[in-house]
Amino acid sequence: MSNSVDFKWAPSPADWRASLRTMVPMFRWAPWFAVALGVISLVLLFGFDDEMFPVALFGLACALVIGFMEPVAVWWRFSSDEMISRTVVGSADDQSFRMAVGNAVREEIVWEELPGWTETRQGFVLETLDAASLSVPHRAFASDEDRTSFRTLLENHIGPAN
């Protein structure tokens, strides 16, 4: 197994959502809160008299806003910034983690500047010292061996997943 791995992908809104849900608890719990509020509102709507009708409608409206706020915000941000949707190319080895977005953004981060990482169903989310995150989806790797090599680099240089 090589100690260097290359990756490349075209970002999608799902990558951003996975990163946000990993790093920001509000995004992780918002869908569940919306479902709970919707269920309570439906109980009020069908289980009580007409006096609860306005409260139930208000609760349902709030549940819809909460449920759709995060996906719409991610989609809006993703579609409004051309830089965000450009192809990302990167590599990682025993010295550092490197990413480039077109000719505009090139970044090399030594492993000590990455305090933690998490693996989601979609990919890897790397925490940075400035409380930001970098997302590398599973589809960025050419093979399962490359994905395993990347995971091994993360475990060796950062530590176990959060």
N, C-alpha and C positions, 0 to 999 in steps of 0.2 A: 504494500500500500504506500503510495507516494505521500510526502508531507506537503504537497502543494495541490490546490484544487482551483479550477476556473469555473465561473458561472456567468450566465447571461439570461436576461429576461426582459420582456415588455411588461411594465407595471400595469396593474388593474386596480380598480377600486377595492376589490376583495383583499388585496395585499394591505392596503391602508386600514381597512376595517379590522383585520387580524391584528395589526400592530396596535391600533387604538384600544381594542378590547383587551389586549395583553397589558398595556401600560397604564390605562386610565380606568379605574374601577367603575366610574359612572357609565362608560360605554359598555362595559361588561354586563352590568346589572340592569340597564335601561330596558331591554326587551322583556325581562322577567317582571319588572315593575309595571310595565305597560299591560302585560297579560293579567297580572293580579288586579290592577285597577279596572281593567275591562270586565273581569269576572265579577268583581264587587258591584260594578255599575249595572251589569245585567241582572244580578240578584235584586238590586234595588228597583230596576225597571219592571221586572216580572213578578217579584215577590211581595211588593208593597203596594199601597194605594196610590192614587193619582198625585198626591202631594209630593211624592218622591220623584216624579217624572222629570222635573227640571234638574234635580241633583244627578239623576242617572244619566241624562243626556250630557250634562257637563262632564261627568266622569268618563263617559265614552269618548267625548271629544278630546279630553286630556290624554286618555290612553292612546288614541290615534296619533296625536301630536308627538307624544313621547316615543311611541313605536317607530314612527317614520322619520323622526328628527335626525338620528344618526346616519341611516343609509342615504338620506337626501343630502345631508351636509357633506358626507364623503363624496358622493357623486358630483355635487356642485363644485367642490374644491378640485376634484380630479379633472373635471371637464373644463374648468376655467383657467387652468395653468398648463401651458404647453410643455414646460420643462418637466412636470411631474409625470407625464405619460411617455417620455422618451425612453428608449431602450437603455438598460443598465448593464454594464459589463464589469466584472470584478474577478478578483482572485484572492486567495488566502494561502499563507504558508507559515512556517514556524516563526517568522519575524513579525508579520503584520497582516492586516485585512485591508484590501484596496477595492475601491469602487469608482467608476467613472460614468457620468451621464453625458453622452455626446462629447463635444469638445469643451463644454462650458464648466462642468464640475468634475474635478478629480480629487479624490480624498484617500489618504493613507492613514490608517489608524493602527498604532501599536496595540498589542493585546492588553497592556496594562490600562489603556484608556477605555476598555470595555468591561465594566464591573459585573455584568450578568447577562444571561440569555435565557430564552424560553423557546421551546419548540411547540408550535400549534399544529393543527391539522393541515394548514396551508403552508407552513414553512417555519423559518427561524426568525425570531425577533431579538435583536441585540440591543442592550441598554448602553447608552453612552454616559460619560461623566456629566454632561450638561443636561441631563434628564430628558434627552431626546431618545429616539429609537431608530434603528435601521432594520429593515425587513428584507429577508432573502427567501423567496418562496421555493418550495420543493421543486417546482418545474424549472427553476433556473439551472439545475444540474443536468449534465448530459446523461448520467447513469446513476443507478443506486449506489455504486461504489463511490462516486464523487460525493454524493450526499452523506454517505457514511464517513468518508474522509473529512468532510467539513465538520460533521458532528464531533469526530475525534479531535480535530484541532481545537474546537470550542471547549471540549472537556479538558484537554491538556493545558490550555493557556488561560482559560477563564474559570473553569471549575464545572461542577455539575449544573444541570439546568435548574432554573428556579421553579 
